[in-house]
Amino acid sequence: MQATDEQRDDYRSSAVGRRRSWYGTKKHVKRVLGWRVPNLVMRGAVNVLRPDLRRTGRLPAPAALREVVGIVDESRFVMLRPSMCVIAKELYWGHGRRPQAGDDFAVRLVAAVARHSDVLFDIGAYTGLFTLVGTAVNDKLRAHTFEIVPEVYRALFDNVVRNRVLDRTTLHHVGVGDPETTITMPVASGDSALPSFYSASLSFNDGIPIAVRSWDSFADEVPAGSRVVVKIDVEGTEDDVFRHGQRFLAEHRPDMLCEVLHEHADGAELAALLKPHGYRFHLVREHDLAPAGELVPDQVHRDWFFTTRGEDELTAMGIEIGER
């Protein structure tokens, strides 16, 4: 059957979207593998044949499991619905930690900075991992948390409530970037898990409008003199965040963990937006930060740490600095 123009415009009907969903079969396969007996069989087979798959954190979690406990150093937090939440599923397979070393180090990096911060901005929060980590390690930290996908936002809200940090968390169902734009997101994705990769560049024929605000419009939300830590994961639109956040950067000079995707990012453009504010760039590796003179997107590591702090100060916070 030939697709209509409307279907072709919908990401879920595109070639990439259909491959991601295994041509519509993925959600059914994962649902069955989440049942108790098939899940036990799968676990036994993986333990014998492919134990390395456990370290990916991508295998289905038991459907009946309601929540998992996350661990960062001596602190604990809870994430709900591991059968649907990509991050909660990782914590399940990683026994409370993200199974990939670089991802786990990024969590511990933000935790180390959050202990010395007053405010956290979690831009592209998904279901709130970094919000929950920051508020778990620092009971004085206040968080501003941003998510644009309606069904993911609901899961984010539930996680914040479950961890009893709603009084310290302001949730924003808006995008951060160019305020002259509007993005659309579907009410429900129909995916096998809550989507973690939806961005402003995708279109959906049942999409509802989501407002976009500049980061600068939140500058006055942060008390003068506050120490700010930021996580940014916006699937390739971080240049818009920084371009419309120059006042925020100038006034608050936050420490930032930022995803920089090799296939999408313009490192020179990002550097030009950050260098005037005194930022230095560190590539986030498996166990340490690698200082970098220039911001060149890496084909292996996707996370970067942008800071105006010196290396001695970072080391004093317990953050490992590696070779350049």
N, C-alpha and C positions, 0 to 999 in steps of 0.2 A: 504494500500500500504506500502510495506517495505521500510524503509529509506535507502538511499545509505550511504556508508562510509563517503562521503563528507558532506552529510546532518547531519549525526550524530556528525561530528566534529564542526559544526556550532552551536554556543551558542543558536541562535534563534530557532534551531530545537531540542534543548535538552529538557528534561522534565521540567527543571526549567524555561527555556526561554519560552516554550509554556504555562506554567501556568501563568507566568507574563503577557503574552499577552492575557490571557483568551482564549487561543487556537485560536487566530487570530481574535477574536470578539471585543477586547477592543477598538481598534482605531475607529471602526465603531460606537460603542456605544457612545464613547466620542464625535465623530464628530456630531452625531445627537443631543446629549445633549448640544452641543455648539450653536445650532441654536437658534434663538431668542425666539420663542414660547416654544419649549421644555425646554429651559433653565429657562424661567420664571416659568413654571409648576414645574420643579425640585426644584427651590428655594422655592416656596410656600410649597411644600410637605416637604422639609427638615425643614423649619421653624416650621411646625406643628408637624411632626413626629420624627425628629431626629436633633434637633438644635445643638447637639454636633458634628455633621459631619462638620459643618462650621469651627470648631476649628482645624480640621485636615488639612485644606487647600488643600485637594485632589480632591474636586469636580471640574468638568469642568468649565472653565471660558467661557464667551460669545465669540464665534468665531470672531465676528466683532470687538472686543476690541483690539486696536492696541498696547497700552502701559499702564503701571500702574506706579504710583509714589510711591517710597519707602521712608520711613521716619526713620531717626536715630537721636534722640534728636531734634535739631533744623535744621538739614540738610536734603536736599531732593536729590533724584536721580531718574532716570527713567529706567525701564526695559521693553523691547519690547516683543511682542507675548505671552501674558499670556495663550493663548489657547494651546501653544506648550512648553513653558518653565515652568518647575516644580516650580522654585523659584518665577517667576513673578506671577504664579497662586496663590501661597501662599500669596504673598503681596496683591493680589486682594481680597482674602477672609479675610485677616487680616487687611484690610483698611490701607495698607502701611507698616505693620510690619509682621514678620513671626508669624503665629498663635500659634505655640507651644512655651511655655515660655522658655524652655532651648535654643531653636534655636534663639529666640529674644535676650536672654541674651548674647549668643555667638556673635551676630552682634554688640551689644552695647559694649561688651568687646574689640573686635578688634577696634572699633571706638575710644574707650578711649585710647588705646595704640597708634593707628595711629596718633592721635593728637600730640603725643610726638615723632614721628618717622620721618625719612627722606626717607626711602625706604620700600616698601612692596613687598613681594614675595607671590603670590597667586598660589600655586601648586595644580593642580586639580581644576581649576577655575570654571568649568562648564560655565555658561553664565555670570559670572563675578560679582556676588553679592558683595564679599568682596573687589574686586578692586574698584567697584563703591562706596562702603561705605567709604573706605580709602581716595579716591581722593575727595569725597564730603566733608568730615570733615576737610581735610587738603589740602589747595590749593597749598602747596609746595611739597607734597608727590609725589614721583616717584614710579611707579609700574612695576614689572616684572610679567607677567601673563602667566600661562602654561595650555594648554588644548590639549588632544590627539585625541579627536573624531572630525573628519572633519566637520560634520554638526553643532556640538556644537561650534566649533571654529569660524565658520562663524557668528553664533548668538552672540558670545562673541565680535567679532569685531564690529558688528552692535551696540551693547550696548555701547561700548567704544566711538564709533563715535557719537552716539546719545547724550551722556553726555558730549561731547566736551572735553574729556580728552585723546585723542589719542596722543597729544604732550607730555604727561607725562606718557604714558603707552607703554611698549615694550611687544608685544605679541609673545609668543613662541609656535609653533606647534610641540613640542617635549615632550617626557616623561622625568621625573627626577628620576634617580636611577642608575642602573648598566649600564655603557656605553658600555659594551661588549654585550649587548642584543639589540634586535629589537622587537618591538611589532607590531601587525596588528590591524587595525580598519576598519570597513566598511565605504564606501563612504556615504551610507545612511542606517539607521537602520531599517526603516519601522515601527518604534514604534509609539504608540499613542502620545508620547511626546518626546522631545529631551532627550536621555538617560543620566541619572545622575549616573549610577552605573557601566558603562563599565570600565574594568581594564585590566592590562597586562596579567592577568591569563586567559582571555577569548579568544576564537579563532573564526574566521569567514571565510567561504570559499570564500568570495569576498573581503577579507581584503587587505588593502594596507599597505606597511611598514611605520612605524613611528619611527623616530630616538629616541634614549634615550641618554641623557647627564647626567654626574655626577653633583650634586649640587656644588661640588668644582670648576667645570669649570666656574661657575658664580661668584666666590669669588672676582675676580678683577673688576667685573662690579659695585661693591659697593665701593664708595670712603671711604678711611680710616677714622675712627671715626664716621661714619654714624650710626644712630640708626635704627634698622631694625625690622619690624614686619612681621610675616609669618603666612599664613594659609595653612595647608596641609590636603588634602582629596584625598587619592589615593587608597581607597578601599582595604586596607590590605597590601600594599607594602611600608609602611612608613619606615620599617627597611632598605630597599634598599636606600631610600632617605638619611637617616642618616648615613648609612655605607659609602656611597660615598659622604658624606658632612662633614667629620670631619674637614677639613681645614676651610670650611665656618663657622662651629660652633665655632671653636677656635678663628678665627679672628674677627667675628662679634657678636657672642653670642646673636642671635635674640630672641625676645619674640615670642612664637609660640602657635597658636591654632591648635591642631592636632586631627583628628578623629582617635580613637583607637577602632576598632571593637572587641567586646568580642569573637566572634566566630573565628577570624583570628589572632589576635595579640598575640605576645609573650612579655608580659610586662617586664620580666626580661631582655630579649635581648635588648629591646628599652632602658631600664634604663641604661644598661651597655654602650650603645652608647652615652648617654647624660650626665651621672653623671661626667665623667672626665672633662667636661666643666663647672661644677658648677651648673647644672640645678636642680631645685626643681619642684615637680609635684603637680598640682592642678586639681581636678576633676571639670568640668564645670557642675553646677546643674541648676535648674530652675531660681534662682535669685542671686546666689553667687558662689564663688569658694570655694571648700573644700580642704584645704591643705592635702596632702597625703604623708606619709613617703616613701611608696613604690608605684610603678606603677603597679597596678593590674586592668586589664580591667574590666569595670563595666557592668553588664547585663542591666542596665536601661539607664545610661548616656554614650554617645559614645564620647563626646568631652573632651579633656584635654588641660590645659594651662601649657606650659613648660616655665620657666623663671629663670633668675639669679637674678632678683630683689627681694628685701625683701618685706615683707607684708606691712610695713609702707609706702613704696614707692607706692605700688599698691593702697593702701587705699587713698593716696594723689591724685592719678589719678582718683578717683571716682569709683574704683572697689570694690565691696562688698566682704569681706572675711568672710566665715562662720565658723562653728565649724568643727573640724577635724572628 
